[in-house]
Amino acid sequence: MPPWAATAPRLTTLLNGRAIVRLSSQSCCRHASTPRSLNLRVRSASTHVAPTAINLRPNIPARNKELHDALSALSGAAETYVNISRLQLALGGLAAQDAVTRVAVLGLNSQLSAQQLARLLLADPLGSEEPWEKELGKINDQRAVLLKYGDEADAPPPTPLYRVLSVPSRVLRSHNLEILVSTLNVNTSDIIAATTENSEESILVPKLQATPPRGLPVPYPVHKTLIFGEGLDSALAFGRFASDTRGDLGGMIKIAIDLPAPSEEPKPDAQARSTAVNVQVGAQAIATFRESIQNSIAYEKGWYRSGLPSLSTWLTQDLEPSEPIKPIVKTLVSSVVDDVEANILKADTAQIHKLAALASTQNTSASITTHLDSWAEQSHAELRDQLDDAFSSRNWHKLAWWKLFWRVDDVTMLATEILERRWLTSAEKSSIYLAGRMNQAGYPDELQQPVGYVVPEATTLETAPTIENPRTDLSTEVRKSIPWPEQIAAARSEIIADTVPPLQALAQRLILQTFSTTSISSALSALIYVSVSSFSVFEASAVAALGLTFSLRRMQKLWEGAREVWEGTAREEGRLTLKKTEEVVRMIVKGEERRRAGLTVDEDEGVKERRKAREAVKKVREALERVGKDVR
């Protein structure tokens, strides 16, 4: 058997197809008087609906009406969980008798390589290189290219989203096909973490950007997508990008990687999700065959070595007309419904996690409350015991009234030492430990309004500020909130600043007053002794003794009273600080419980919405199943 005999059936099929095209073109020339509206109707049968035709009711075939109505109801019942662009594409396929099928060819590295691949898939090797091939090879801008069936003389209306190129391809005409050539950004570092769009939606709904760039990208849903990359690096990048895609996409996504051609002809497998191709070998094969039909054997070998036949088969797979709908439209509807169910499942899973987190939050709150009660009890006991020890210690007795004459300068030091070493020191350390546990559990350290914040009363005619009665509680000063573990330290500093200086000033004033009273009484006693001769030294000294006794008694009474007041102030401020701190922590725990409980309600609007969405999905699946039975 000669070497070309094995490839003869393939070449015969190709030649027969070319002959059919020539006969059809000759027939069209003989019927030149036939209106061109028939051809135009086929070319313009696109699912891209004009904005002015949104409210028009399409003439839906009776066999597709049930499925169309169920799918339309899905857009309202599952609006949050459905991709509206893909849903509209599916509705358009059900509403039209023979709607256009959209296929996207997306390049991973550049759009030029994707354009070259699309040219090879649509080129006619039996004819010479056509003008559309040259024009497609010259396009080097960032806009996408839409390949539609049409004559070279056709001038489609311009659009800022993509360049339209009329291609007289038999593949586009016979399958009513349009091919969008663009790029796919698989750089995962540019992906925004907050986005809700997964990689599958990015592949099946490419985003088109107007030129010059302005506004938001416009989605362009397609029925199938062919991803084309160059080298293993692009394959690895796409693998990282598409790690969250589902495996059961029904042949809607095909991956082709440009690799060196194998030495032997690979077996084409249109069902495989990925394939290795070599664009250079395929282009060289077509160029060789166009030089001479004698190079048919070399063309056959090069074409099948390039791996492109499997892509050609995949391109037209499931596009043949079928009753009641095309297989590709049925696959699209199933994919849309599967996406809705997957999104509902994600929402249910998130709801379950929230409910589990709520139970965990309740346990954590109970544990924090128990530790808070123990901390409050120990802190109050510490405040009582530590201050009792401090006020009965030797250092505090150094400030007795009769020692104040030589200890007056130590008042600030000794009082500050008591507050810094004995005033809620252990309670402050324990509060920091408790705050760490709360912070680890996700609780905030402070309230939105600081503790002690006084809300001004409503301003009325009686309470409005006037010259005689100015309102001092209407200050615009913003008070900074203090985290509750720092409130004890802040209260200690405030007590030291507010109470110790007045105590020091009182001690100094009493010493001065005592010396002044004693000096005046002594001077009066001497004056009486000198002026009145009948007074003896003993009698005159009685006046000085009386003044000294009065001044010392007054000093003792005032100083000991001030010390008792200061001791009470230290105890009361400590008790109030512990009470306020405890109240703040309880308010933080309760507020966080209410906040988290508000996010996880069993019968909230999200649950009802998902229930309606499930019912709508069930109706679509039942209608789709009945369509399949009608076909059988």
C-alpha positions in Angstrom: 0.0 0.0 0.0 1.5 3.4 -0.9 2.0 5.8 2.0 -0.6 8.2 0.8 -3.3 5.5 0.7 -4.0 5.8 4.4 -4.8 9.5 4.1 -6.9 9.3 1.0 -10.3 9.1 2.8 -9.5 12.3 4.7 -8.4 14.2 1.6 -11.5 12.9 -0.3 -13.8 14.2 2.4 -12.0 17.6 2.3 -12.3 17.8 -1.5 -15.9 16.9 -1.5 -16.7 19.6 1.1 -14.8 22.1 -1.1 -16.8 21.0 -4.2 -20.1 21.5 -2.3 -19.0 25.0 -1.4 -18.2 25.9 -5.0 -21.5 24.5 -6.2 -23.4 26.5 -3.7 -21.6 29.6 -4.6 -22.3 29.1 -8.3 -25.9 28.6 -7.5 -26.0 31.8 -5.6 -24.5 33.6 -8.7 -27.2 32.2 -11.0 -29.8 33.5 -8.6 -28.4 37.0 -8.2 -31.9 38.4 -8.4 -32.8 36.6 -5.1 -33.1 39.1 -2.2 -30.2 39.1 0.1 -32.5 39.2 3.1 -32.3 35.4 3.4 -28.5 35.5 3.9 -28.7 38.5 6.1 -31.2 36.8 8.3 -28.8 33.9 8.9 -25.8 36.2 9.6 -27.7 38.5 12.0 -29.3 35.7 14.0 -27.3 36.7 17.1 -28.4 36.5 20.7 -27.0 40.0 21.3 -30.2 41.9 22.0 -30.2 45.6 21.5 -31.0 47.7 24.6 -34.1 49.1 22.9 -35.6 45.6 22.5 -35.4 44.5 26.1 -39.2 44.8 26.6 -40.1 42.9 23.4 -41.7 39.5 23.9 -39.8 37.0 21.7 -41.7 34.4 19.7 -40.8 31.4 21.8 -41.3 28.0 20.1 -44.0 26.0 21.8 -41.7 23.1 22.6 -39.4 25.4 24.5 -41.9 27.5 26.3 -42.1 25.5 29.5 -38.3 25.4 29.9 -38.0 29.1 28.9 -40.6 30.1 31.5 -38.9 28.0 34.2 -35.6 29.5 33.4 -37.0 33.0 33.4 -38.5 32.4 36.9 -35.0 31.3 38.0 -33.7 34.8 37.4 -36.1 36.3 39.9 -36.1 33.5 42.5 -32.3 33.0 42.5 -31.1 36.5 41.5 -28.3 36.4 44.1 -27.0 33.0 43.0 -27.3 33.0 39.2 -25.0 34.5 36.6 -27.4 36.8 34.8 -25.3 37.0 31.6 -25.2 33.3 31.2 -28.9 33.0 32.0 -29.8 35.6 29.3 -27.7 33.6 26.8 -29.5 30.4 27.6 -32.9 32.2 27.4 -31.9 33.6 24.0 -31.0 30.1 22.8 -34.5 28.8 23.8 -36.3 31.8 22.4 -34.8 31.6 18.8 -35.4 28.9 16.3 -31.7 28.6 15.5 -29.7 31.0 17.7 -26.1 31.8 17.2 -23.6 29.8 19.1 -20.8 31.7 20.7 -17.4 30.3 21.2 -14.5 32.2 22.8 -10.8 31.6 22.0 -8.8 33.1 24.8 -5.1 33.4 24.8 -3.2 33.1 28.1 -0.1 34.9 27.0 -1.3 37.2 24.2 -4.2 37.7 21.9 -2.0 37.3 18.8 -1.5 33.6 19.4 -5.2 33.2 19.9 -5.9 35.0 16.6 -3.5 32.7 14.8 -5.2 29.6 16.3 -8.6 30.9 15.3 -7.3 31.6 11.7 -6.1 28.0 11.4 -9.4 26.6 12.6 -11.4 28.5 10.1 -9.0 28.7 7.1 -9.8 26.7 4.0 -6.7 24.8 2.9 -8.1 24.2 -0.6 -8.2 28.0 -1.4 -5.6 30.6 -1.4 -5.0 32.9 1.6 -8.0 35.1 2.0 -8.1 38.8 2.9 -9.7 38.2 6.3 -6.7 36.0 7.2 -4.3 38.8 6.4 -6.3 41.3 8.3 -6.6 39.1 11.3 -2.9 38.6 11.4 -2.3 42.4 11.3 -4.6 43.2 14.2 -2.3 44.1 17.1 -4.5 46.2 19.5 -6.0 45.3 22.8 -9.6 45.0 21.6 -11.2 41.6 21.2 -12.0 40.4 17.7 -15.4 38.9 16.8 -15.4 36.5 13.8 -18.8 36.3 12.1 -19.9 34.7 8.9 -20.2 37.2 6.0 -18.8 38.4 2.8 -15.6 40.3 2.7 -17.5 43.4 1.4 -19.8 43.4 4.5 -19.2 46.4 6.7 -20.6 45.5 10.2 -21.5 48.5 12.5 -18.6 49.5 14.7 -18.7 48.8 18.4 -16.2 50.1 21.1 -16.1 46.7 22.8 -14.6 44.6 19.9 -13.6 44.6 16.3 -16.0 42.7 14.0 -14.5 40.7 11.1 -16.6 39.1 8.4 -15.3 35.7 7.5 -16.8 33.6 4.6 -16.1 30.4 6.5 -18.1 27.2 5.8 -17.8 26.3 9.5 -19.3 29.5 10.7 -22.1 29.4 8.2 -23.1 25.7 8.5 -23.1 25.8 12.4 -24.4 29.4 12.8 -21.3 30.1 14.8 -19.5 33.2 16.1 -16.0 33.2 17.6 -14.7 35.8 20.0 -10.9 36.1 20.2 -9.6 37.8 23.3 -7.2 37.2 26.3 -7.6 35.8 29.8 -5.7 37.3 32.7 -4.5 34.4 34.8 -2.1 36.4 37.0 -3.5 35.4 40.4 -1.7 38.3 42.1 -4.0 40.7 40.4 -7.2 39.0 41.6 -9.0 40.9 44.2 -9.7 38.8 47.3 -13.1 40.3 47.8 -14.5 39.4 44.5 -17.2 36.7 44.3 -16.5 35.7 40.7 -14.8 32.3 40.3 -12.4 31.3 37.5 -15.2 29.3 35.8 -17.3 32.5 35.3 -14.2 34.4 34.1 -13.6 31.8 31.4 -17.2 31.3 30.3 -18.1 35.0 30.6 -15.1 37.0 29.2 -15.0 40.7 30.1 -14.6 43.1 27.2 -13.1 46.6 27.8 -13.9 49.5 25.6 -11.1 51.4 23.9 -10.0 53.8 25.1 -10.6 52.2 28.6 -13.6 53.8 30.2 -16.2 52.5 32.6 -16.6 48.9 33.8 -15.8 45.8 31.7 -18.8 44.4 29.9 -19.6 40.7 30.2 -19.8 38.7 27.0 -21.2 35.1 27.8 -20.3 32.3 25.5 -21.4 28.7 25.1 -17.9 27.2 25.0 -14.4 28.5 25.6 -11.1 27.4 24.1 -8.0 28.4 26.2 -4.8 28.6 24.4 -1.4 28.9 26.1 2.2 28.7 25.0 4.6 26.5 26.9 4.4 24.7 30.2 4.6 27.9 32.2 1.3 29.1 30.9 -0.2 25.6 31.6 0.9 25.9 35.3 -0.4 29.4 35.5 -3.8 28.4 34.2 -3.8 25.4 36.6 -3.4 27.8 39.6 -6.0 30.1 38.2 -8.6 27.4 37.4 -8.1 25.4 40.6 -11.7 26.1 41.7 -13.4 25.0 38.5 -15.7 22.0 38.4 -14.6 18.9 36.4 -18.0 18.1 35.0 -18.5 21.0 32.6 -19.7 18.9 29.7 -16.9 19.9 27.3 -17.6 23.6 27.6 -14.0 24.4 28.4 -11.1 23.1 26.3 -7.4 23.8 27.0 -4.8 23.8 24.3 -1.1 24.3 25.0 1.4 25.0 22.2 4.1 22.4 22.6 6.7 20.9 20.2 5.0 18.6 17.8 5.5 14.8 18.4 7.3 12.6 15.9 4.2 10.5 15.4 0.7 11.5 14.7 -1.3 11.6 17.9 -4.8 10.2 18.2 -7.3 13.0 18.3 -9.6 13.0 21.3 -12.3 15.7 21.2 -13.6 14.6 24.6 -10.3 15.3 26.4 -10.3 18.5 28.4 -6.8 19.4 27.4 -4.7 18.8 24.3 -1.2 19.6 23.0 -1.0 21.5 19.7 1.7 23.1 17.6 0.4 26.2 15.7 3.6 26.5 13.6 3.3 23.0 12.2 -0.4 23.5 11.4 0.3 26.8 9.7 3.1 25.3 7.7 0.9 22.3 6.7 -1.8 24.7 5.3 0.8 26.8 3.5 2.3 23.7 1.9 -1.1 22.4 0.7 -1.9 25.8 -0.8 1.3 25.8 -2.8 0.3 22.7 -4.6 -2.3 20.0 -4.3 0.6 17.5 -4.9 1.6 18.2 -1.3 -1.5 16.6 0.1 0.4 13.9 1.9 2.7 16.3 3.6 -0.3 18.4 4.5 -2.1 15.5 6.0 0.9 14.4 8.1 1.6 18.0 9.3 -2.0 18.8 10.0 -2.6 15.8 12.2 0.8 16.1 13.9 -0.1 19.6 14.9 -3.0 18.3 17.0 -5.5 20.8 15.5 -8.0 18.2 14.2 -9.2 17.5 17.8 -9.8 21.2 18.3 -11.7 21.4 15.0 -13.9 18.5 16.1 -14.5 20.1 19.5 -15.3 23.4 17.9 -18.3 22.0 16.1 -19.3 19.4 18.7 -22.9 19.6 19.9 -23.7 22.4 17.4 -25.8 20.3 15.0 -29.5 21.3 14.9 -31.6 19.0 17.1 -35.2 18.8 18.3 -36.3 20.6 20.4 -33.0 22.4 21.3 -29.4 22.1 20.4 -27.3 19.9 22.6 -25.0 22.9 23.4 -28.0 24.9 24.6 -29.1 22.0 26.8 -25.6 21.8 28.2 -25.6 25.6 28.9 -28.9 25.4 30.7 -27.6 22.5 32.8 -24.5 24.4 33.6 -26.4 27.5 34.7 -28.6 25.3 37.0 -25.5 23.5 38.4 -23.9 26.9 39.1 -27.0 28.0 41.0 -27.0 24.8 43.1 -23.3 25.2 43.8 -23.7 28.8 45.0 -26.7 27.8 47.2 -24.6 25.0 48.7 -21.8 27.5 49.4 -24.3 29.8 51.1 -25.7 26.9 53.2 -22.2 25.9 54.2 -21.5 29.5 55.3 -24.7 29.5 57.3 -23.8 26.2 59.0 -20.4 27.6 59.9 -22.0 30.7 61.3 -24.4 28.6 63.4 -21.4 26.6 64.7 -19.6 29.8 65.4 -22.6 31.0 67.3 -22.6 27.9 69.5 -18.9 28.4 70.1 -19.4 32.0 70.8 -22.0 31.2 73.5 -19.6 28.8 75.2 -16.8 31.3 74.9 -19.0 34.0 76.4 -20.0 31.8 79.3 -16.3 31.0 80.0 -15.4 34.7 79.8 -18.3 35.7 82.1 -17.1 33.0 84.6 -13.6 34.3 84.5 -14.9 37.9 84.8 -16.9 37.0 88.0 -13.8 35.4 89.5 -11.6 38.4 88.5 -14.1 40.9 90.1 -14.3 38.9 93.3 -10.5 38.6 93.6 -10.0 42.3 92.7 -12.4 43.6 95.3 -10.7 41.4 97.9 -7.3 42.6 96.8 -8.5 46.3 97.0 -9.7 45.8 100.6 -6.7 43.8 101.8 -3.9 45.7 100.1 -5.2 49.1 101.2 -5.7 47.9 104.8 -2.1 46.7 104.8 -0.9 50.0 103.1 -2.8 52.3 105.6 -1.5 50.3 108.6 2.0 50.2 107.3 5.0 52.0 108.8 5.4 54.3 105.8 1.8 55.6 106.1 2.3 56.3 109.8 5.3 58.4 108.9 2.7 61.0 107.8 1.1 61.2 111.3 0.2 64.7 112.3 3.0 65.2 114.8 5.6 63.8 112.3 4.4 66.2 109.6 6.8 68.9 110.6 9.8 67.0 109.2 7.9 64.7 106.8 5.9 67.3 105.0 8.0 67.0 101.8 7.4 63.2 101.7 3.6 63.4 101.4 3.6 63.1 97.6 6.2 60.3 97.5 4.5 58.2 100.1 0.9 58.7 98.8 2.0 58.0 95.2 3.9 54.9 96.4 0.8 53.5 98.0 -1.3 54.0 94.9 1.3 52.6 92.5 2.2 49.5 94.6 -0.9 48.6 96.5 -3.8 50.0 94.4 -5.2 47.2 92.1 -1.9 46.1 90.8 -2.8 42.4 90.6 -6.2 43.2 89.3 -4.6 45.2 86.4 -2.3 42.2 85.5 -5.3 39.8 85.6 -7.3 42.1 83.4 -4.6 42.1 80.8 -4.7 38.3 80.8 -8.5 38.3 80.5 -8.3 40.8 77.7 -5.9 38.6 75.8 -8.3 35.7 76.0 -11.1 37.9 74.8 -9.0 39.3 71.9 -8.1 35.7 70.9 -11.8 34.9 70.8 -12.5 37.9 68.6 -14.0 40.3 71.1 -13.1 44.0 70.8 -11.2 45.8 73.5 -13.5 48.8 73.8 -17.0 50.0 73.2 -18.0 52.3 70.4 -18.8 55.0 73.0 -16.3 55.4 75.8 -17.2 54.6 79.4 -18.4 57.6 81.3 -19.5 59.4 78.1 -22.3 61.7 79.0 -24.9 62.3 76.2 -26.1 65.9 76.3 -29.8 66.3 76.9 -32.0 67.5 74.1 -31.9 71.2 73.5 -35.2 72.9 74.1 -36.4 76.5 74.6 -35.7 76.1 78.3 -32.3 74.4 78.0 -31.0 76.5 75.1 -27.6 78.2 75.8 -27.9 81.9 76.7 -25.6 84.5 78.0 -26.9 84.1 81.5 -27.0 80.3 81.4 -24.3 79.0 78.9 -24.4 75.3 78.1 -21.1 73.7 79.0 -22.2 70.1 78.0 -22.4 71.0 74.3 -18.6 70.8 73.8 -17.5 69.6 70.4 -14.4 68.0 71.9 -14.2 64.3 70.9 -13.2 62.1 73.8 -11.0 59.2 72.8 -12.2 55.8 74.0 -9.9 53.8 76.3 -9.6 50.0 76.0 -11.0 48.5 79.1 -7.7 46.8 80.3 -6.1 50.3 80.4 -8.9 51.8 82.6 -7.3 50.7 85.9 -4.0 52.4 85.0 -5.8 55.4 83.7 -7.8 55.7 86.9 -4.7 55.3 89.0 -3.0 58.1 87.1 -6.1 60.3 87.4 -6.3 59.7 91.2 -2.7 60.6 91.6 -3.1 63.7 89.6 -6.3 64.8 91.3 -5.8 63.9 95.0 -2.1 63.8 95.8 -1.2 67.4 95.0 -4.1 68.8 97.1 -3.0 66.6 100.0 0.5 67.9 99.7 -0.7 71.5 99.6 -2.9 70.9 102.7 0.1 69.5 104.6 2.2 72.5 103.7 -0.6 74.9 104.6 -1.2 73.3 108.0 2.5 73.5 108.9 2.5 77.2 107.9 -0.7 77.9 109.8 0.6 76.1 112.9 3.8 78.0 112.9 2.0 81.3 112.3 -0.5 80.7 115.1 2.2 79.7 117.5 4.4 82.6 116.6 1.5 85.1 117.0 0.6 83.6 120.4 4.2 83.7 121.6 4.6 87.3 120.5 1.3 88.2 122.3 2.6 86.4 125.5 5.8 88.3 125.4 4.0 91.6 124.8 1.7 90.9 127.8 4.6 90.1 130.0 6.4 93.3 129.1 3.4 95.6 129.2 1.6 94.3 132.3 3.8 94.2 135.3 1.3 92.3 137.4 1.6 89.2 135.1 4.3 86.8 135.9 6.3 84.7 133.5 4.1 81.8 134.1 0.9 83.7 133.5 2.2 85.3 130.3 3.4 81.9 129.0 -0.1 80.6 129.4 -1.2 82.7 126.4 1.6 81.2 124.3 0.7 77.7 125.5 -2.9 78.3 124.6 -2.0 79.4 121.1 0.3 76.4 120.6 -2.3 74.0 121.9 -5.0 75.5 119.6 -2.8 75.4 116.5 -1.6 71.8 117.2 -5.1 70.6 117.9 -6.4 72.3 114.7 -3.5 70.8 112.7 -4.2 67.3 114.1 -7.9 67.5 113.4 -7.6 68.8 109.9 -4.7 66.5 108.8 -6.1 63.3 110.3 -9.5 64.1 108.7 -7.8 64.7 105.4 -5.9 61.4 105.6 -9.2 59.6 106.4 -10.9 61.3 103.5 -8.0 60.4 101.2 -8.1 56.8 102.3 -11.8 56.6 101.6 -11.3 58.2 98.3 -8.7 55.6 97.3 -11.0 52.8 98.4 -14.1 54.3 96.7 -12.3 55.1 93.4 -11.0 51.6 93.3 -14.4 50.1 93.8 -15.9 52.3 91.1 -13.1 51.5 88.7 -13.6 47.8 89.2 -17.4 48.2 88.8 -17.0 50.2 85.6 -14.5 47.8 84.2 -16.7 44.9 84.9 -19.7 46.6 83.3 -17.7 47.4 80.2 -16.6 43.8 79.8 -20.1 42.5 80.2 -21.4 45.0 77.7 -18.7 44.0 75.2 -19.6 40.3 75.7 -23.3 40.9 75.3 -22.9 43.3 72.4 -20.7 40.7 70.5 -23.3 38.0 71.2 -26.1 40.2 69.8 -23.9 41.1 66.8 -23.1 37.5 66.0 -26.6 36.3 66.7 -27.9 38.9 64.3 -25.8 37.3 61.5 -27.1 33.8 62.1 -30.9 33.7 62.2 -32.5 30.4 61.2 -35.5 31.9 59.3 -33.8 35.0 57.9 -34.3 36.4 54.4 -31.3 34.4 53.1 -32.9 31.1 54.1 -36.2 31.9 52.5 -34.4 33.1 49.4 -32.4 29.9 49.1 -35.6 27.9 49.6 -37.2 29.7 46.7 -34.1 29.3 44.6 -34.1 25.5 45.2 -37.7 25.3 44.1 -37.0 27.2 40.9 -34.0 25.0 40.2 -36.1 21.9 40.6 -38.7 23.2 38.1 -35.9 23.9 35.6 -34.5 20.4 36.0 -38.0 18.9 35.6 -38.7 20.9 32.5 -35.3 20.0 31.1 -35.9 16.3 31.8 -39.3 16.5 30.0 -37.6 18.1 27.0 -35.3 15.1 26.8 -38.2 12.7 27.0 -40.0 14.5 24.3 -37.0 14.1 22.1 -37.0 10.3 22.7 
